[in-house]
C-alpha cells in the first residue's frame, strides 16, 4: 500500500507540473501583433487558426480585404444564348447563363451552360417597403438578370464566424456576412465567379459588360431586369430625373463606410475596425448620393418615356454596386436558399 501511495503522489506531481507548463505557455505575450488574418475560401470555409496574441484576452481578428481585382483572360467555348419575350403581363427570360465577354478561371469548377428560365411581371408596383435580398438564414433572392442572361447575385454566403463548418456552424451570425466585393473569394475582373453547378454569376457590376452594353456615358442604357420587374440601367441617368433632354450624369450610391470599431465581442460577432469586409460595415445616408436605399430612383428613361422606378448598377468597387433591396415584389423564380 505504501508503494502504491508513493506512486500515485508521484504521478499527481508530474501531471501538476505538466498542466502548469501549459498554462505558462498559453498566457505568454507576443510584443508584436500578428498580421495574419482569416482568409475566406471559395467554399465558404475559413482557417481560424491564426489569431493575434497581444494579450491574454480574446483579440479582434481583422478580415482580409482583396488586394486587387481578379483577372479575365479566358474566352469561353460556349455560345451565349438568351431570349426575352413578353406574354401578356409576363416577361419570360430563357438563358444558358453564358456571358459575351472574357472571364476568369476558378479553382472550384468550370463555367458550363445552364438552362434557366425567369418569369417577371411587366406591370411592377412599388410596395412602399424594402425587401432585402438577404434573409435571416442567408441569401434569399438573386437580384436580377442582365440582358445577356447572366445573373446579378450580389449576396455571398459567408457569415460570421467563418469556421470550417461554414454556414452550418451552430454559432452562425448572418448579420455579419462578408461583402463579396471586398474580400478574396476568388472573383474575376467582373466581380464574378462560378457556382459548383457551373453557373457564372456576378457579385458586382461586371467590368467588361459595358463593352457589350455600349454604355459610354452619353445616354441611359438599360442592361437588365430586376426580379420585381423594374428595369436596370448601368451607371448613367438624366441629371433631371423627369427631363430626358437634361444632361446624362454618373449616378452615385448613398452608402458610406462606417467609422470606428464593430460592436461585437469577437466571439458571437466581429469587433475589429470597420474596413468594408462585411456588408454591415456600410450605412445608408439619405441624400448622400443621387440614388436611394435600393440604388434606384424614379424618372423617365428611353424605354419608359412616361416614367418608372428603375435601378442603377454602380461600379463594382463602389458599394453596393448591385442593389441589395427591391422596391417591388420579386418573382419567386429568383428565390434561393434552402428549399429553392
C-alpha positions as CSV (number, residue, x, y, z in Angstrom):
1,X,0.0,0.0,0.0
2,X,2.8,2.4,0.8
3,X,4.4,1.8,-2.6
4,X,1.2,2.4,-4.3
5,X,0.6,5.6,-2.4
6,X,4.0,7.0,-3.3
7,X,3.4,6.1,-6.9
8,X,0.1,7.9,-7.0
9,X,1.7,11.0,-5.4
10,X,4.5,10.9,-8.0
11,X,2.0,10.7,-10.9
12,X,0.0,13.6,-9.4
13,X,3.1,15.7,-9.1
14,X,4.1,15.1,-12.7
15,X,0.6,15.9,-14.0
16,X,0.5,19.1,-12.0
17,X,3.9,20.3,-13.4
18,X,2.7,19.4,-16.9
19,X,-0.5,21.5,-16.5
20,X,1.4,24.4,-15.1
21,X,3.8,24.4,-18.1
22,X,0.8,24.5,-20.5
23,X,-0.7,27.4,-18.6
24,X,2.5,29.4,-18.7
25,X,2.9,28.8,-22.4
26,X,-0.7,29.8,-23.3
27,X,-0.5,33.0,-21.4
28,X,2.8,34.3,-22.8
29,X,2.5,37.6,-24.6
30,X,3.9,38.4,-28.1
31,X,5.1,42.0,-28.2
32,X,4.4,42.3,-32.0
33,X,0.8,41.9,-33.2
34,X,0.5,39.2,-35.9
35,X,-0.7,40.5,-39.3
36,X,-2.2,37.1,-40.1
37,X,-6.0,37.2,-40.6
38,X,-8.6,34.8,-41.7
39,X,-9.0,34.4,-45.5
40,X,-12.4,33.2,-46.8
41,X,-12.3,30.4,-49.3
42,X,-14.5,29.8,-52.3
43,X,-16.3,27.0,-50.5
44,X,-17.2,29.3,-47.6
45,X,-14.8,27.8,-45.2
46,X,-12.0,29.6,-43.4
47,X,-9.0,28.8,-41.4
48,X,-9.5,30.3,-37.9
49,X,-6.2,29.1,-36.5
50,X,-4.3,32.4,-36.9
51,X,-5.2,34.6,-34.1
52,X,-3.5,37.7,-32.7
53,X,-1.9,37.2,-29.3
54,X,-1.1,40.7,-27.9
55,X,-2.8,40.0,-24.6
56,X,-4.2,37.1,-22.6
57,X,-7.8,38.1,-23.6
58,X,-9.7,37.5,-26.9
59,X,-8.4,39.6,-29.8
60,X,-10.4,41.2,-32.6
61,X,-9.2,39.5,-35.7
62,X,-9.5,41.7,-38.8
63,X,-10.7,40.1,-42.0
64,X,-8.5,40.3,-45.2
65,X,-9.5,42.6,-48.0
66,X,-8.9,41.7,-51.6
67,X,-5.7,43.4,-52.6
68,X,-6.5,43.7,-56.3
69,X,-9.2,42.8,-58.8
70,X,-9.2,39.4,-60.4
71,X,-8.1,38.5,-64.0
72,X,-10.3,37.9,-67.0
73,X,-8.2,36.1,-69.6
74,X,-10.5,33.3,-70.7
75,X,-12.7,33.2,-73.8
76,X,-15.5,30.6,-73.3
77,X,-16.1,27.9,-76.0
78,X,-19.8,28.2,-75.4
79,X,-22.1,30.5,-77.5
80,X,-24.2,32.8,-75.4
81,X,-28.0,32.2,-75.8
82,X,-30.7,34.3,-74.3
83,X,-34.3,35.1,-75.4
84,X,-36.6,37.7,-73.8
85,X,-40.3,37.6,-74.7
86,X,-43.5,39.2,-73.4
87,X,-46.7,37.2,-72.9
88,X,-49.5,39.4,-71.6
89,X,-48.4,40.6,-68.2
90,X,-45.3,38.4,-68.0
91,X,-41.8,38.8,-69.3
92,X,-40.0,35.5,-69.8
93,X,-36.2,35.2,-70.0
94,X,-34.6,32.0,-71.0
95,X,-30.8,31.7,-71.0
96,X,-27.8,29.4,-70.9
97,X,-26.1,31.9,-68.5
98,X,-23.0,32.3,-70.7
99,X,-21.6,35.8,-70.9
100,X,-20.4,37.5,-74.1
101,X,-17.1,38.7,-72.7
102,X,-13.9,37.4,-71.2
103,X,-14.0,35.7,-67.8
104,X,-11.6,34.3,-65.3
105,X,-10.7,30.8,-64.3
106,X,-11.8,29.4,-60.9
107,X,-10.4,26.7,-58.6
108,X,-13.9,25.4,-57.6
109,X,-15.0,24.5,-61.1
110,X,-15.5,25.4,-64.7
111,X,-18.2,27.5,-66.2
112,X,-20.8,25.4,-68.0
113,X,-24.0,26.1,-69.9
114,X,-27.2,26.3,-67.9
115,X,-30.9,26.0,-68.7
116,X,-32.5,28.9,-66.8
117,X,-36.0,30.5,-67.2
118,X,-37.2,33.5,-65.3
119,X,-40.7,35.0,-65.4
120,X,-41.2,38.5,-64.1
121,X,-44.1,40.9,-64.3
122,X,-44.4,43.6,-67.0
123,X,-46.5,45.7,-64.6
124,X,-44.5,46.1,-61.4
125,X,-45.8,48.1,-58.5
126,X,-43.9,49.8,-55.7
127,X,-44.9,48.2,-52.3
128,X,-43.8,51.1,-50.1
129,X,-41.4,48.8,-48.4
130,X,-37.9,47.4,-48.9
131,X,-37.4,43.7,-49.5
132,X,-33.9,42.6,-48.7
133,X,-32.0,40.1,-50.9
134,X,-30.7,38.6,-47.6
135,X,-33.0,36.8,-45.2
136,X,-32.5,35.6,-41.6
137,X,-30.7,32.5,-42.9
138,X,-28.6,33.9,-45.7
139,X,-29.0,34.9,-49.3
140,X,-32.8,34.8,-50.2
141,X,-33.0,36.4,-53.6
142,X,-31.0,36.8,-56.8
143,X,-31.4,40.5,-57.7
144,X,-32.0,40.1,-61.4
145,X,-30.6,39.2,-64.8
146,X,-28.6,41.1,-67.4
147,X,-29.8,41.3,-71.0
148,X,-27.1,38.8,-71.8
149,X,-28.7,36.3,-69.5
150,X,-26.2,36.3,-66.6
151,X,-27.5,36.6,-63.1
152,X,-26.9,39.5,-60.8
153,X,-26.4,37.8,-57.4
154,X,-24.5,40.1,-55.0
155,X,-25.0,38.4,-51.6
156,X,-22.3,35.9,-50.6
157,X,-22.9,33.0,-48.2
158,X,-20.0,33.9,-45.9
159,X,-21.4,34.5,-42.4
160,X,-19.5,35.0,-39.1
161,X,-17.7,33.2,-37.6
162,X,-16.1,31.8,-40.9
163,X,-15.2,28.5,-39.3
164,X,-14.6,25.2,-41.2
165,X,-18.3,24.4,-40.8
166,X,-19.2,27.4,-42.9
167,X,-23.0,28.2,-42.9
168,X,-23.6,25.0,-40.8
169,X,-21.7,26.5,-37.8
170,X,-24.0,26.5,-34.8
171,X,-22.9,30.0,-33.9
172,X,-23.6,31.4,-37.4
173,X,-24.4,35.1,-37.4
174,X,-25.9,36.3,-40.7
175,X,-25.9,39.9,-39.5
176,X,-22.2,39.9,-40.3
177,X,-21.9,38.4,-43.8
178,X,-18.7,39.0,-45.8
179,X,-19.0,41.5,-48.6
180,X,-18.1,39.7,-51.8
181,X,-16.9,42.9,-53.5
182,X,-14.2,43.4,-51.0
183,X,-12.8,40.1,-49.7
184,X,-10.7,37.5,-51.5
185,X,-13.3,34.8,-52.5
186,X,-11.9,34.2,-56.0
187,X,-13.8,36.8,-58.2
188,X,-12.5,37.6,-61.6
189,X,-12.2,41.1,-63.1
190,X,-16.0,41.2,-63.5
191,X,-16.5,40.7,-59.7
192,X,-17.9,37.3,-60.7
193,X,-17.2,33.7,-60.3
194,X,-18.8,30.2,-60.8
195,X,-21.0,28.1,-58.6
196,X,-20.3,24.4,-58.1
197,X,-23.1,23.8,-60.6
198,X,-21.1,25.7,-63.3
199,X,-23.3,28.8,-63.3
200,X,-21.4,32.0,-63.8
201,X,-22.8,34.9,-61.8
202,X,-22.0,38.5,-60.8
203,X,-21.4,39.7,-57.3
204,X,-20.7,43.2,-58.6
205,X,-21.3,45.2,-61.8
206,X,-19.2,43.3,-64.4
207,X,-16.3,45.5,-65.6
208,X,-16.4,44.2,-69.2
209,X,-20.2,44.3,-69.6
210,X,-20.0,48.0,-70.6
211,X,-18.3,46.8,-73.8
212,X,-21.3,44.7,-74.6
213,X,-23.9,47.3,-73.5
214,X,-22.0,50.2,-75.2
215,X,-22.6,52.4,-72.1
216,X,-20.2,55.3,-72.7
217,X,-21.9,58.0,-70.5
218,X,-23.6,59.8,-73.3
219,X,-27.1,58.2,-72.8
220,X,-29.0,56.0,-70.5
221,X,-28.5,52.3,-71.3
222,X,-30.7,49.6,-70.0
223,X,-28.7,46.5,-69.1
224,X,-31.2,44.1,-67.4
225,X,-34.3,43.4,-65.5
226,X,-34.8,43.1,-61.7
227,X,-36.7,40.3,-60.2
228,X,-39.6,42.6,-59.3
229,X,-40.0,43.7,-62.9
230,X,-38.3,47.1,-62.8
231,X,-35.6,47.9,-65.4
232,X,-31.9,48.1,-64.5
233,X,-29.6,50.7,-66.0
234,X,-25.9,51.0,-66.0
235,X,-24.3,53.8,-64.1
236,X,-25.7,56.8,-66.0
237,X,-29.0,58.7,-65.9
238,X,-30.5,62.1,-66.6
239,X,-29.4,64.9,-64.3
240,X,-33.1,65.9,-64.0
241,X,-34.9,62.6,-63.5
242,X,-38.0,63.9,-65.2
243,X,-36.3,65.6,-68.2
244,X,-34.9,63.3,-71.0
245,X,-33.3,66.4,-72.6
246,X,-31.2,67.1,-69.5
247,X,-27.5,66.1,-69.4
248,X,-26.6,62.5,-68.6
249,X,-24.7,62.1,-65.3
250,X,-23.0,59.3,-63.5
251,X,-25.2,58.2,-60.6
252,X,-23.7,57.7,-57.1
253,X,-24.6,55.5,-54.2
254,X,-25.8,56.9,-50.9
255,X,-23.9,54.4,-48.7
256,X,-20.8,55.2,-46.8
257,X,-18.3,53.2,-44.8
258,X,-18.9,53.4,-41.0
259,X,-16.0,54.6,-38.8
260,X,-14.7,53.1,-35.6
261,X,-15.0,49.6,-34.4
262,X,-17.7,46.9,-34.9
263,X,-19.8,46.4,-31.8
264,X,-19.2,42.6,-31.4
265,X,-17.2,40.7,-28.8
266,X,-15.0,38.8,-31.2
267,X,-16.9,35.6,-30.4
268,X,-20.5,36.0,-31.4
269,X,-19.8,38.9,-33.8
270,X,-16.7,40.7,-35.2
271,X,-15.2,43.5,-33.1
272,X,-12.4,44.8,-35.3
273,X,-12.4,48.1,-37.2
274,X,-14.9,48.8,-40.0
275,X,-13.0,48.2,-43.2
276,X,-15.6,47.1,-45.7
277,X,-15.1,43.4,-45.2
278,X,-18.7,43.0,-44.2
279,X,-21.8,44.3,-45.9
280,X,-22.9,45.7,-42.5
281,X,-19.8,47.9,-42.5
282,X,-21.8,50.3,-44.6
283,X,-24.7,52.5,-43.8
284,X,-27.3,54.4,-45.9
285,X,-27.2,58.1,-45.6
286,X,-30.3,59.8,-47.2
287,X,-29.2,62.3,-49.8
288,X,-25.5,61.4,-49.7
289,X,-25.6,60.4,-53.4
290,X,-28.1,60.5,-56.2
291,X,-29.7,57.1,-55.5
292,X,-32.0,55.8,-52.8
293,X,-31.5,52.9,-50.4
294,X,-32.3,50.4,-53.2
295,X,-29.8,52.1,-55.5
296,X,-32.7,53.4,-57.6
297,X,-34.7,56.4,-58.5
298,X,-37.9,57.4,-60.3
299,X,-37.9,59.2,-63.6
300,X,-38.2,59.0,-67.4
301,X,-35.9,56.7,-69.4
302,X,-35.6,56.0,-73.1
303,X,-37.7,52.8,-72.7
304,X,-40.2,54.4,-70.3
305,X,-40.8,58.0,-71.5
306,X,-43.7,58.4,-69.1
307,X,-41.6,57.5,-66.2
308,X,-40.9,54.5,-64.0
309,X,-38.9,53.4,-61.0
310,X,-35.6,52.0,-62.1
311,X,-32.4,50.6,-60.5
312,X,-28.8,51.6,-61.2
313,X,-25.7,49.4,-61.3
314,X,-22.8,51.4,-60.0
315,X,-19.2,50.4,-60.5
316,X,-18.0,47.1,-58.9
317,X,-15.7,48.9,-56.5
318,X,-18.5,51.2,-55.2
319,X,-20.8,49.6,-52.6
320,X,-23.4,48.3,-53.2
321,X,-22.7,48.1,-56.9
322,X,-25.7,45.7,-57.4
323,X,-28.7,46.8,-55.3
324,X,-29.4,44.9,-52.1
325,X,-33.2,45.7,-51.9
326,X,-36.3,45.5,-54.0
327,X,-38.9,48.3,-54.1
328,X,-41.4,45.9,-55.7
329,X,-42.4,42.3,-55.2
330,X,-39.7,39.9,-56.5
331,X,-40.6,36.9,-58.7
332,X,-40.3,33.5,-56.9
333,X,-38.1,32.4,-59.9
334,X,-35.3,34.5,-58.2
335,X,-35.6,32.9,-54.8
336,X,-32.6,31.0,-53.5
337,X,-31.5,29.3,-50.3
338,X,-32.9,26.2,-48.5
339,X,-35.9,24.7,-50.3
340,X,-35.3,26.6,-53.6
